């Protein structure tokens, strides 16, 4: 440890943190509307909306929604936030798994006991010491690539200073680690669509809602459920689109829903529900294209002007290539949709001003890259993309897609710095990586080699609940020496950890964020409401303490407290130009204007108006109905155009009695967040388990009644769930929400209902290597022998009074760090600094050399607005990307 640098301890003793600790933290956002009400209210913001926390005697006693900011708060805000703050699942103290604590010097740590044995309560210094030693041992003995960060996504809280960002900053000061690439939500399309239509699309703004209301005839929901999924937000939900969806509906726009089950959006928008066999959308859109061509309804002039490869795809659709004409009769056998209905829809969509809204769930499937592409090709075939009220959109269900965008800058936090490890693991391939060190994997045009992972560092991420085939993952983890987890609650990711660092909830620390993923029209203060529960610490202080143990305190903090960095983050937002920080913090929020022209904006409109002057960021500058970029890769399961391909398991090849499992986003949770809320569980759980929706016929044939416990099982695992019997889901399909907390019974069954004990690790394709969670078959039977209540929300066994010897710091070898990192540090150029500071904290790729110049050109139109970059900042970042992309001339 370097002794000539300030430490966290000396900084705090010196009093430099006084401003951050006392000056601004006691203020409230606004007076209660009731002049006689109790005034103890503090402004805060979350994924579930902005609110005022009601505090009495230092304890959170209630949540008040703020009508002018969120007129339609959800139950997650009203009940869930308060419930989980004091829930028994809180991690109150630093914990170390017993065998790991006993064997940290000898190496006899018994990784096979993860998830089975008790934890020991320790102090923070012990936890930091053991974590620091594990990181340094790994870097020194195996290289930094053997440190793996599973902390992708950043959904743990809505703040700018999310734990995954702080963890990235610290580990990059150590020299870096292996990261994931892509994400779980849209891993297939975020790789493929930049080549096809010049943008990720899945994280892009949608046409302004007024253009839909005024110009659209037919709005097609392809697996899309915006009424449910917009209940939460990556930053702060304001539920701003709900009233506008009503206006669109009431203006006479016809909604058609293609889905194996009827959704909340179908009900809300009076949609015509068309049942479709899961994973067969490509067959449907090919068949509709066939009928359009047969009827002479294709837009030949449009395709000539705006697309490339149209004739090759049309030849495939007609069967010229393989001898199989993709007729409506052909698709009827695959999709379960009547031939006449397919023809009817094809003509309706071709002849009308039609907008297609594709869900992310469509591409979380085998050959998932094909589905959004098939929708794009059909829309291009019929001349829709870029016209007002028409086209394609793959983010209507996310971030209040449809709200006009302000174009303003939002707060940005601390730079993560440069990661000197260039290797990656595709987000859904963690199990495969752990099982196969040294194996080569082809991802997005590049070949990578899996590292031999010795340490997994997981901060603010529940990877154990969303990786596929959970039993296989549990077995793979036995090869890892140390798992470190930073979390607020005993989630699955902490129950299979060795070192558990208890984080304070967002209500117990200060932060800053913004509202609207696309609108970007508000900056929010996330003010500390109560003191941390137990011995938990704010994320900043957890990583500050670990940095201090490693001798990196000055580099990590820049000698300042968190409030200093919050103020800097605010100053980078456009709100700072008109609202001083002190005024913003006092009120709790600051608005940013949305320009009037944004209300008439149409996605791809500039390209439609001037394809030469505003080309798409594809190789051709046009919509690629056939893509040479993909064809030349010669990947067997990723052809150069959207084609129907059989799945390894779906209803088309199911064994007798098997059902297709779909696992959409929950109604009362954000993935696994809020599952511990007892109030919310009382609204939807069945006998304490996750509900599974099934058709009346499927239930009756198995002797199952509404409210029964059932077993869902295949050769990967078994889960116990509660039956919801309904005619609003097609026969042969069951629907169980993703994200519940697992709990294994003595037979190895998940007694809680986590669907990923059933899902497979099949990749989407050799291009994107993305998840296929929605390509899953299972069998179902009534559960006759449930083992007691679901224990997912109970603490694991904990030893609170074990006598622990003080760790001798000489045995930690902390002085090794300087030698490990001395050769790594160099000054960053301005564009590089902005990229790592503001563009790698959300959904953008985190390593510039993994993408070509053309791909970066396709990603940046949606990445730069999300990062809130000014024109000059965007130019600096683009210059850095072009000089360092995989195909740049070095």
N, C-alpha and C positions, 0 to 999 in steps of 0.2 A: 504494500500500500504506500502510495506517495505521501510523505509527511509534510511537504511544503505547500500543500493545497488546503484551502478551507474545507471543513467537514460539515455535515448536516448538524452535528451536535453544537459545534462552535457557532454556526449561523443562528441557530435557534436561541442559544444563550446570549448572543449579541443583540437580540431584539429586533433584527431586521424584518421579522415576520409580523410585527405589531399591526401595521396597516391592514394587511390581509386578514388578520384574525379578528379585528374589532371595528374597524372604521365603518364598513358598509354593510355588515352582515345582519344587523338588527332591523333593517328597514323592511317595509311591506310594499306590495305592489300598488294597492289601491284600497281606498276605504270600502268597507262592506256596504252594499246598497242599503241595507237596513241600518239606519243611523243609531239604533239602540243596541246593535249586536256587539258581541265580544270582538275586540280589535286585534287579537293575537293571530295575525295571518301573515304568511310569508309566501312570496311568489316563487313558483317552481315550474318546470316544464319537463315533459316526458314523451316517450313514444306514443303515449295514449292521450296526450293533449296538455295544454297549459292549465294551471290551476293555482288556487291559493290554499296552502296547507294551514289548517287550524291547529294551533299549538297552545296547550295549557300545561303549565308547570313543567315545561320542557318535554312534553310528550305529544306526539301527533294524535289528535283525537278526531279529525275529520278532514274531508276534501271538499272544497268549494269550487265548482266550475266557474269560469269567467265567460259569461254569455257573449260578450263582444268579440271574444277570441275563438270560442268553440261553443256554438249553439247546440250541438248535438253530442254531448259527451257519452262515452260508453260505460258499461258496467266495470270494465277494466280500470277506468279512472275512478269511478265512484266508490268501488269496493276493493278492487284488487290491490291498489297501491298501499292502502292502509293495512290490509290483511298481511301482505307479505313483509311489511316493514318489521313487524314484531313476531313473525311466524316462528314456530319451533324449529323450522328448517334453517334458521340463521346459523352461520358459522361464527361463534362468539370469540374464539381464540385461535391463535396459530396452532396447527395440528401437524403431527408427523406420524405416519404409519408405524406401528410398534416394531416390526422386524427391521424396517429401514432405520429407525432411530437406534436400535440395538446394534445394527451391523454396519453403520456408516463408515467405520474405520476398517473393519475386516473385509467388507465387501459381501458379507453373507446377509443380503437384504431380502431374500425370498420374494421376488416379484410375482410368483404364482399365487401369493396370498392377497394381492390387490383385490379390493372389492369384497373380501371375506373377513379380514381381521380388524381388530380395533385400532383406534387412533389414540395418540398420547398428546395431551395438552402440553404445549411448550411456550416459552416466551418468544418475543419477536427476535431477539438477538440470535437465539438458537436457530430459528427458522431461516433467518437471513443468512446465517453462517453456512448452514447445510445447502441452501440453494446456491450460494456463491461458489462453494466448493464443487458442487455438481457441474456447474457451468464451466468453471476453470479446468477441472479434470478432463472434461470432454474436449474442450478446445485444445488443451495441451497434448492430450494423448491420442485424439482421433480427428482433430480438425473441427473447425466451426460448422462444417456441413453436417456433423453428427448431432448438432443441436437443431431440433425441429420446433418451429412455432406453429401450433394449431389454432392460433388466435385470429383467424381471418374473419371477415364479415363486419365486425364492429357494431353488431346489433345489441350489445349488452346494455348500453344506455345511449341516450340521445345527445350526450355532451360532445364537445370538441375534444376534450381531454379523456377520450375513451381509453380503457385499459390496454387494448391491443395497440394503440398508437404509442402509449407510454412504454409498453414492453418493447416495441420495435425500436424506439429511440435508445433504450438502455442496451439491448442486445447488439445493436449496430455499433455502439461504442466499444463492445467487446470484439468486434470484427464481423458480426453478422451471424446468420443462421440459415438453414433451409426453410423457405416459406412455401405456402401453397400458392398455386396460380389458378386463376378463375375463381368461381364461387359455387355455392350450392344452389342458389336460386335460379340462375340462368346460364349455367356453365357451357351448355352446347351452343346456344345462339350468340352469346357474347363473343365467341371465337369465329363462328361462321358468318354472321350477318354483315360485319364490316366488308367482307369480300363480295357479298351479294348485293347490298343496297347502301354500302358506304358508311354505316354507323352501327354501333352496338344495337340500337333500337330498343332493347329491353330496359335501358336506363335513360331513355330520351323523352323529352317533352312531347305531349300529344297535341293534336290540333285543338285550338281554343274552343271551349264548349259552345260558344255562340255560333261558331261556324257549323257545328253539328246540328244545333237546334234549327238554324235557318236554312241549311242546304241539304241535309241528309234525308233520304227517304227510308233506307233500311240500315239498321245497325246490327251487325252479326257478332254475337258473343261466342267465340270459339273457346269453350272451356273457361271463359272469363267471368269472374264474379266480383265486380268492383264494389258492390254494396257491402260485402263481407270484408274483403281484403283491405279496403281503405279505412277500416276502423283503426288501423295502426299505421305507423309511418317510420321511416328510417331516422328521421329527425323528429319533429314535433307535429303530430297530427292536429289538423284543425277541422277536418271533416267538411271542407269547403265545397266539395262537389255534390253533396247530397241534394241540396236545393236545386242545383243545376240539372242533375239527372232527372228530377221531377219536371223541370221546365222542358227538357228535351222530350221526355215521354208525353207530356201534356200538349206539346206542339204537334203531335201526330206521327212522330218517328216510329216506324215499325221495328220492333226488336225480335230477332230470331236467335235462339240459343241452341248451339250444338254441344251436347253434354250427356254423359251417361246418367246424370242425376239432375233433378230440378234444384235450382239454387235460390238463394235469397234475392239475387238480382233478377232472376226470372220472374219471381213473384212481384217484386217492387216495380219492375218496368213493364209488366204485362207481356212478357216475351212468349213467343211461340216456342215451346220446348220440343226439340227434335232429338230423340235418343240415338246415341251412336256408340258402338263397341269401342272401348278404350284403346288408344294407340292406333286407330285406323283412319285418322283425319287425312293423311296423305292420299289414301285411296279415294276418299270422298272428293277432295279437291281435284284430283286427276280426272275422276269421272265427270265432275261438273265441267271441267275444261273440255273434255271430249264432247259433251253435249253442246257446249257453246260453239265449238268449231263446226260440229255437224249442222247446227242451225244458222251458221254464218253470222254469229253475234260477236265474233272476236274483233278487237280494235286494231286492225292491221297498220293503219297509219301511226297510231300511238306506239305500237311495238317497234316499228321502223325507226321512230324518232328517239325513243326513250330506253330501249332495251337492246341487249345483245343475246344471242343464243336462243331466240324464241322458236325458230324452226326446228332446232334439235329437240327441244322439249315437246313441242307439238308432235313431232315424229314419234317420240316415246309414248305419248298419250294415245296416239292412233294405233300403236302396236307395230309400227314399221321396224323397230329395232328387235323386239323379242317375240313378235308374232301374237302378242296378247293385247288386244284393243281394250283400253281402260274405260269400258262402257259403263253407263249407270247400272246395267244388269250385273256386270262383273263386280262393281263396288257394292251392290246390294248384298251379295253373299258375304262380303268381308265386313261391312260396316253395320249391317242389321237395319239399314234405312231402305225403305221401299224404293224401287226403281223409279216409280212415278214421282215420288217426293224429291228424289235427287234431280230429276229433270226440271221439276217445278222450281226448286231453289236456284238451279243454274240460270234459268231464264229470269227469275226475279232479280237476282244479284247482278246479272249482266245488264239488264235494262234500267236499273234504278241507280240513283246516287247512293252507293253502298260503302259503308265503312266497316272494315273487319278488325275486330279486337281480339287478338290472340293472347291467351294466358301463358305464363311461364311454365305452368304445369305440363303443357303440351310437349315441351322439349326436355322435360325430365323423364325421358323414356329412351329405350333403345332406338337408335337412328333418329334421335331427337332433333338433330340438325335439319332433317328433312321437312319437319312439320311447318315451322314458320316460313320456310322457303316455298313450300307448296302454296301457302296462302298468298305470299308475295307474287308468285307466278300467276296465280289465278287473277289477282287484282290487276296485274300488268296486262294479262291477256285481254281483260275487259276494259282496259284504259282508265283505271281509277286513280292510281297513285299520283298525288300532288294536286288533284282537283279539289276545290272547296267542298267539304261535306263528304268526301270520298277517301279511299285509300286504305292503308294498313297502319295499325298501331299495336305495339306489344307491351305497352305500359299503362293501359287504361285502368288497370286494377291496382296500381301502385302509385304512391306519392300524390294522390289526388290528380292523376293524369287528366288533362282537360282544363285545368286552371291556367290562366294566362301567366306568362313568366315575366318577372320584373327585370331580369337581366342584370341584377345588382350583385355585388360581392357580399359574401357571407363571412362570418368569423373563421379564422384559420389558426390552428394551434402550433405546437412545437414540431419542428422538423424531426422526422425519424432518422435522417442522415443516410449515409450510403451503406448498403449491405454488400459486403465483399464476397459473399457466397452467391454464386450465380445459379446453382442448381435449384430446382423446384420440384414440388409434388403437386400434380393436379388435385384440386380440392376433394374430389370424391375417391381418390386413390390412396388414402392414408394407410389402410389395411394392407393393400398390395405392396406399398413401399416398405412397411415394417417387415413383411414376410420375405421380401426379395432384395436385400441389399446388393448393389452391384448390377441389378437388372437395368437394361436400357428401356426407356419409354419414349415413344414418339408423341409429341404434343404440339399442336399448332405450328407444324412445319419444322420443328426442331427436335433433336434427339437429346434426351437427358438421361443421366444415370442416377438411380436411386441411392441415397447415402445409407450407411449403416448407422441408424439413429440410436443414440445412447440416452439423450435427454429430450423429453417433450415438455415444452413450456406453454401452458394454456392460460390465457388471461381473458376473462369476460367472454368465454365461448363454451358452449355445451356440446363439444364435438361428439361426445359419447351418445348423445340422443339423436344426432342426425346423420352419422355415418351409416351406410347400409350394412346389413348382416352383422348385427351387434355381437352375436356370439363369436363370430370369426375375429372381430376386432379385439374382443377381450382376450382371446388366445394369442393374438399377435402382440399384444402389449407385454406379454411375459418376456419378450426379447429386449425390452427397453430397461435401462438401469434406473432411471429416475423420471418420474412424472411430477411436475410442479404445476399447481393450479391456483390461480387468483380468482376468487369468486365471493359472492355475498351469501349464497345459500348452498346447502348440500345437494347440489345437482349431481347428475350422473358423472360429469367430468371431474367432480371433486371426490366422489366415492371410489374412483379407481385411480386416485393420485397417491403419491408418497408424501409430498410436502404441500400443505394446504395453507394458503395465506388469505386470511379473512378480510375482504374488502368492505368498506362502508357502502351503503346504498347511495344513490345519487342525492337523496334527501339529506344525507349526512355530510355533504361536501359541496363546495361551490364549483360551478362550471358555467359554460356559455354555449348556446346553440342557435339554431335558426329554424324557422317554420316554413314548411312546404319544400319538398324535394325539387319540385319544378317551379313553383311560384316564387320561392325565395323572397318573400315580401315582408318578413319579420325577423328580428333578432330577439332572442329570449335569454333572460338571466335564469340560470338554474341555481337559486340561492339555497344555501345551507339552512335547513329547516330545524333539525334536531342534532344533538351530539351523536357521534357514532355509537352503535349498539355494542356492548361488551368491549372487547379489546380490538375490534375491527378498526381499520385505518382507511382513509381516502386513498384511491388508487395512486394518486401522485405521491403521497407519503410512503406507500409501500415500495414503489420503485425508487423513490428518493433514498429510502433506507437501504435498499439493496445496492444502489449505486454507491452509497457511502461505504458500505462493507467492502466493495470492490475498489475503492479509491477513485471513483468516478463522479463524486458528488458535484464538483464544480462544472464538469462537462455536461452533466445531465441537467442541472438546474440553472446553469449560467449564473449562479450565485444569487438567485432570486426565488421568492416564494411563488406559489401558484397564482395568487391574485395579480401579481405583476404580469404573468403570462396571459391571464384572462383579459387584462386591460389591453395588452398588445394584440390579442386576437380580435377584440372589439374594434380596435383602431383600423384593422384591415378590412372591415366591413364598410359598405356604403353608408350605413346608418350613422357612422361617426362623423360624416360630413355635416350633418344637421342636428345631431343629438349628442351632447357631451356624455362621456361615460358615466359620470356621477348621476346625471338625470336619468339615463337609461337604467342604471342599476336600482335607483330609487323606485322607478315605476315598474320595472320588471320586463319591459319590452320596448322595442322601437320599431316603427313601421318603415317600409321602403316602398316607394310608389311603383305601380305597374303602369307602363306607358299604354296609352289608349290603343295604339296600333297592335299591341300584343293580343288584344281581344279578337282580332280578325285573322290571327296567324293560322296558316294551314301547314301541317307537316309535309315536307318535300315540295312545298309550294314554289320556292325559288327555283328549284330544279325544273319543275313543270313549266314555269313561265319562261325560263331561259336556260335550257340544258347545256348550251355551250358556255355561257358566262357563269353558271352556277352548277358545275358538274358534280355528280356524286363522287365520294372518295373511294371508288372502286378502280380496278385496273383499267377499265374501259371508260370510266366516268359515267356509265349508265347502269341501269338495273340489269344484273347478270342472271338471266333466266337459265343460262348454261354458263358455268364458271370454269374457265381454263385453269385458274389457280388450284382448284381442287382436283380437276381431272388429271393434271400432270403429276400429282402426288401418288396416284394409283393406289389409293387406300380402298380396300375391298368394300368396307361398310360406309364409305363416304364418296359416292359417285359425284360427277360434275353437274348433276341436276337433280331435283327432287324426284325420287322414285319410291314406289311402294315396295317395302321389303318386309318379309315375315319376321316376327319377333321370336326370341328364344322361348318366351312363354307369354301367351295371351289366349283369349277365348277361342281363337282360331285353331289352336293346337292343344287345348286344355284336356286333361284326362277327365273321366266321368266324375262329376261332383265338385270339380275345382271351380273356383270363383276368381274373378279379376279384382285385385285390391287397388283402389285409388286412395291417396292420402293427401287431401288438400289441407290448406292452412286452416287453423282452428278459428272458431268464432269468438271464444272467450280468452284466447291467449295470443301472445306473439311468439310463435314457435313453442319453446318450452317455458317461456316466461309467463308467470301467473298460474302455473299448474299447482303451486302450493297454496293458492288462495282458497281457504275453506268456504268462503261465501260463494265464490264463483263455481267451485266444484259442486256445491249444492244445487246449482242451476242446471247442470248438464250431465254430471257423472251418473252412472248406473251401478248401484251397489259398490260405489267407490272406484269403478273402473271407467276407462275411456269408452264412450259410446261407439258402436259400429252400426251404420245404417245398411239395411238389407231389404230386398224386395219381399213382398208378402208371400209369393210363391216359393222362394228359396227358404224362407223361414218355416213355412208349413210343411214342406217336404222333409225337414229335419226335426220336426216336433218342437220348434222354437217359438216362443211367444214374446211379445214386447216386454222388456224388462228382465228377461232371463240373462244369465251369464253364459257366454259361449266361448269355445276355444277356436282360434284361427291358427292353422298349423301347416307347415310344409317341411321340407328336409333341412331348412335353415334354423327353424325355431318355432316356438309356440307362444301365443299371447292370449290372455284372458280379457274379454271385453264385454260390454253390456249391450244387449240387442235393442235396436230401434227399428221396428218393422214399419215399412212405408211403401206406398205405391209410387213415390216420387223418385225412385231409383230403378233402373232397368234390371230385369232378371239376369243373373249371372255376374253381377257386379256388387261389391260391398265397398263402403266408404268409411274409413276411420282416420280421424285427424292425425297429422304428424305432431311430434313434439312432446308427448307426455313423459313424465319422469318414470324410469323403470324400477321394478322391484322383482327380484327372482325368488321363486318359491323352491321348495326342496326338490322338485322335479325339473328345475331349470326353466320353467315357464315364466314369462313376464306376467306377474299378477296385477300389473297396472294397465297394460295395453299398448306398449310402445311398438309401433308398426315396423320399426327397423329391425326387429328380430325376425321379420318375414322377408324383407327386401333383399335383393341380390346385389353383388358387386359388379355385375355386368356393366361394361362401359357403354356410353352412348355411341361412340365410334372411335376409330383410331385417330381422328383429328382432334376432338375436344376432350376425350377421356372423361366426360361428364357423367353425372349421376343418372341412373335409370330407375329411380324409386317407384315410378308409376308403371313400370313393366314388371308386374308381380302377380303370381297365382298362389292361391292357398286353398285348403279345404276348411270346412267349418262343421262343428258339432256342438251340441249343448254341453255345457260344462257341468259334470256331475260331482266333481270333487274339488271345489275351490278350497285353498288352504288359508282360511282366516281372512282378515281385512288386508287391504293394500297398504304396505308399509313404506311406500315410496317417499312419504313426507316426514318420516321419523328420522332422527339423527342416527348415524351409525354408532356402534358401541364406542365409548370414549373412556379412557383412563385419565382421570383428572388429577390424581395425587401420586403419580409415579415419580420416584426420586431420580433426578437426571443430573449427571455430572456436567459441570460447566465445560464448554468446548474450548480447548486450547487453540487459540488462533494460529499458533505456529504450525499446527497440523493441517490448517486449511490451505496453506500455500498461496495466500492472496497476493504475494509479491510477484507472482508469475505473470500478472496481467501486462505489466509494462513491456516485458519482452515479447509478449504475444502480439501486441497491437502497435508497437513503435513504428513499424514499417507501413502501417495501413493508412494513417491519416494524411490527408492532403486537402488543400482548400477546394471547396466546390465552386464551380462557376455559377453565376446568378440563376440561370435557367435550371440547372441541376438542383439547386437549393429549393427553388419554388416547387419543382416537381415533387421532391420527397416531402416537402412541407405540406403541400396542399392537394396534390393529385393522387397520392397513394393511400389515403385514409378512408376511401369509400370503395367503389367497385372498379377502379382503374387497375390495370396491371402494375405490379410493383417493381419490375425489372425491365429496363428499357431494351436490353439486348435480346429479349425473347420475342420481339415483334418487329416486323419489317416497317420500312418507311410508309408503305401504302396502308398497312394496318393502323399505324399511329394516326395517319391522316383520317382514317375512318372512325377512330375512337375519339379523337380530340373534340369533334363538334359537340358531343354530349358530355365529355369529361371536363372541358374548360368551363362551361357554365355551372356545372355542379361544384367545381372548385372556386367559382366566383372570381375568375381571373380578369383583370383589366386587359385591354388590348396590348399594351406594351409587355405585360407579364406573360400573356399567351405567346407572344412572339419569341420571348426568351426561352420559354419551355419548348416551343416547337423547334427552335434552333438546336437545343440540346438533344431532343429526340431524334432529329434527322441526322445528327452527327454520330449518334451512338446506337441507332437501330441495327438489327441483325444483318441487314444488307447494305449498311453504309460503307462507303469507301474509306478505309482506315489509312 
